[in-house]
Structure formats: C-alpha cells, structure tokens
Amino acid sequence: MKHWIVAISLLIVAVPVAGVAASDERNGQRLFAGCLKKVDDKATLKAGFFVCKGERDPEPFGGNGRACGDCHVPGDNFGISVTRISSLRSDHPFFFRGLDEDQKLLRNQGLVRVIVPGEIDEFRRTPKLIHLQSMCDKKGRCDALGVSGDRVRDLCTFSIQAISNHMSKTVNRVPGKDFRVPTKKECKWLVAYMVSDLVADQDERNK
C-alpha cells in the first residue's frame, strides 16, 4: 500500500514539472521567433521559417527588428543558407543596415560580423543550432559553441552576445539603449527551447 502511495505522489509531482518544462520551451520558441503571442507551428513547418500566430514583435529585445529566428531558420537546420537569403524581401530585418556588416558578404555568402571584445572580430557564417541538444545540458552548459567552437560555452551568455552583435540598433551596442538584455527568466526560456526536441527534431508541429 505504501509503495502505491509513493508512486502516486511521484506521478502527481512529475506532471506539473513536465508541464513547466513544456511551457518554458514554448515561451523560448516565441522569444526566439520574435512573436508577440505564439508560433504557428503548422505554417512554420510548411514554410521553413517562423510564422507567428498574430503579430510579430517589431523590436525583439528592444533592438533593430531582427529576431533570433531570422538568422537561425527552422528549414535550414536552424542556420540560414544562401539560397534562403536570396529569397528574402529587400526590407527583411536580416538586411538591417545600421550595423558594421558588409551587405555584399551578408547577401551573397551569409556572413555576419561577430564581435567579442578582445577575442573575436570577423565575419562568420550563422552556426546551425540543430545539434545543441547533443552538445549542451538542460541548463545550457555546452561542450562547444559557434562555427569554430571557440565561443563562450554557456548558452545564455552566448545568446546575450548574439543579441548585442546582431540585434543592436547601432554599432555602439549599448545595453538598455540599442538593445535589451534578456532577463534571467527569458534566458531560461531560450535555453529550454534551443536544447528541446522542437529544435533537435526540427519539428515545429503542435504536440
């Protein structure tokens, strides 16, 4: 009898925990895609890029209009191909001109400027995120990050660097003015999404 009581108690605890994890993944997906409400999973799966249910956030993380999902596209293993770039409209946020990027390299080769003060200042391809689940634990501590594997190994810090690099309104990259640093809760959501099956399985369908 006692064993049954313990088993039932564990089940009752496990269900809410699983629900919270799923909620974190979906909140992270929304932030990543730049949606004010939810991501339209069916439309996203069909299109290969994120489609919002309702309006898109005009300034994700208070920045220049770009969202994480504009460079990390579901249909391209959460990277972005030159073919995909060539299909984007000319006023797409991906082509924001207010930063120190080379528009020719951006459009023709998909190279974006990556800056980590005192460490990196060069043009690189957008890393594919589909393998993050196998490289990182649930808290976002990773074996390696970035195309060359030479970036910081914490997904939250990596995300903040990416927002500063690519979503800033100006080359000054001043937090609180040119972009907004994700809160601790938002970082938790982003990490939960990036290491989830939604990314690893490249499956944006409703579950």
C-alpha positions in Angstrom: 0.0 0.0 0.0 2.8 2.4 0.9 4.5 1.7 -2.4 1.4 2.7 -4.3 1.1 5.9 -2.3 4.7 6.8 -3.0 4.2 6.1 -6.8 1.1 8.2 -7.0 2.8 11.0 -5.1 5.7 11.0 -7.5 3.4 11.0 -10.5 1.5 14.0 -9.1 4.8 15.9 -8.8 6.1 14.8 -12.2 3.1 16.0 -14.2 3.4 19.7 -13.1 7.2 19.6 -13.6 6.7 18.3 -17.2 4.1 21.0 -17.8 6.5 23.7 -16.7 9.3 22.4 -18.9 7.0 22.4 -21.9 5.8 25.9 -21.1 9.4 27.1 -20.9 10.2 25.6 -24.3 7.2 27.3 -25.9 7.9 30.7 -24.3 11.5 30.3 -25.6 10.2 29.5 -29.0 8.1 32.6 -29.0 11.0 34.8 -28.0 13.4 33.1 -30.4 10.9 33.6 -33.3 10.1 37.2 -32.4 6.4 36.5 -31.9 4.3 38.5 -29.5 2.0 35.6 -28.9 2.6 32.1 -30.2 4.4 30.5 -33.2 2.1 29.0 -35.9 3.8 25.5 -35.9 2.0 24.2 -39.0 2.7 27.2 -41.1 6.3 27.3 -39.8 6.9 23.6 -40.7 5.4 24.2 -44.2 7.3 27.5 -44.9 10.6 26.6 -43.3 10.8 29.9 -41.5 9.0 31.1 -38.4 5.4 32.2 -38.8 3.7 33.9 -35.9 0.1 33.5 -34.7 -0.9 37.1 -34.6 1.6 40.0 -34.7 5.4 39.8 -34.7 7.3 41.9 -32.2 8.6 44.9 -34.2 11.7 45.2 -31.9 12.6 41.8 -30.4 14.7 42.5 -27.3 14.4 46.2 -27.9 16.6 46.0 -31.0 16.7 46.7 -34.7 13.8 44.4 -35.7 15.8 41.1 -36.1 14.8 38.1 -34.1 17.0 35.0 -33.4 14.9 33.1 -35.8 15.7 35.4 -38.7 19.2 34.0 -38.8 18.5 30.6 -37.3 15.8 29.3 -39.7 13.9 26.0 -38.9 14.0 24.9 -42.5 17.8 25.3 -42.7 18.7 23.3 -39.6 18.4 26.5 -37.6 21.2 28.2 -39.6 20.5 30.1 -42.8 21.5 29.2 -46.4 22.5 31.5 -49.2 19.5 30.1 -51.1 17.2 31.2 -48.3 18.8 34.6 -48.0 18.3 35.2 -51.8 14.6 34.6 -51.3 14.1 37.2 -48.6 12.5 40.5 -49.5 14.8 43.5 -49.6 13.3 45.1 -46.4 13.6 41.9 -44.3 15.2 42.5 -40.9 18.0 40.2 -41.8 19.3 43.0 -44.1 19.4 45.7 -41.3 21.9 48.3 -42.5 22.6 50.1 -39.2 25.5 47.8 -38.1 29.1 47.2 -39.1 28.3 44.4 -41.5 29.3 44.0 -45.2 26.0 43.9 -47.1 27.6 42.2 -50.0 29.0 39.4 -47.8 25.7 39.2 -46.0 23.6 38.8 -49.1 26.0 36.7 -51.2 27.7 34.5 -48.6 25.6 34.7 -45.5 28.5 36.1 -43.5 27.7 38.2 -40.4 30.0 40.2 -38.3 30.8 38.6 -34.9 32.4 40.8 -32.2 33.6 39.6 -28.8 35.8 42.4 -27.4 39.4 41.3 -27.1 38.7 37.9 -28.6 36.9 37.9 -32.0 36.2 40.5 -34.7 35.5 38.8 -38.0 32.8 37.7 -40.5 31.3 34.3 -39.9 28.5 32.1 -41.1 25.5 31.6 -38.9 26.0 28.4 -36.8 23.4 25.7 -37.1 21.6 25.0 -33.8 20.0 21.7 -34.6 22.8 19.8 -32.7 22.6 21.8 -29.5 20.7 19.1 -27.6 23.6 16.7 -28.0 26.2 19.3 -27.1 24.6 21.0 -24.1 22.9 20.0 -20.9 19.4 21.2 -19.8 21.0 24.3 -18.2 22.7 25.3 -21.4 26.3 24.3 -20.4 27.9 23.2 -23.7 30.9 21.4 -25.0 31.5 24.0 -27.7 29.6 26.8 -29.4 29.9 28.7 -32.6 31.1 27.7 -36.1 34.7 27.4 -34.9 33.9 26.1 -31.4 35.8 29.0 -29.9 32.9 30.8 -28.3 31.7 31.0 -24.7 30.2 27.7 -23.6 27.1 29.0 -21.8 24.0 29.2 -24.0 22.6 32.2 -22.0 25.8 34.2 -22.3 26.1 33.1 -26.0 22.5 34.4 -26.6 23.3 37.7 -25.0 26.4 38.1 -27.2 24.3 37.3 -30.3 21.7 39.9 -29.3 24.4 42.5 -28.8 26.1 41.6 -32.1 23.1 41.3 -34.4 20.0 42.9 -32.9 21.5 46.2 -31.8 20.2 49.4 -33.3 23.6 51.0 -33.7 27.3 50.0 -33.7 27.6 51.4 -30.2 25.8 48.3 -28.8 24.8 50.0 -25.6 22.6 47.7 -23.4 19.3 49.4 -22.4 19.6 51.8 -25.4 20.5 49.8 -28.5 19.0 46.5 -27.3 17.6 44.9 -24.2 19.5 42.1 -22.3 17.2 39.1 -21.7 16.1 38.6 -18.2 17.1 35.6 -16.2 13.7 34.0 -16.9 13.9 34.8 -20.6 17.4 33.2 -20.8 15.9 30.1 -19.1 13.2 30.0 -21.7 15.6 30.5 -24.7 17.9 27.7 -23.4 14.9 25.4 -22.8 13.8 25.9 -26.4 17.2 25.6 -28.0 18.0 22.3 -26.3 14.5 20.9 -26.8 13.1 18.3 -29.2 11.5 21.2 -31.1 14.9 22.1 -32.4 16.7 18.8 -32.2 14.0 17.0 -34.2 13.4 20.1 -36.4 9.7 19.6 -35.6 7.7 22.7 -35.2 4.3 21.0 -35.3 1.8 21.1 -32.4 2.2 18.4 -29.9 
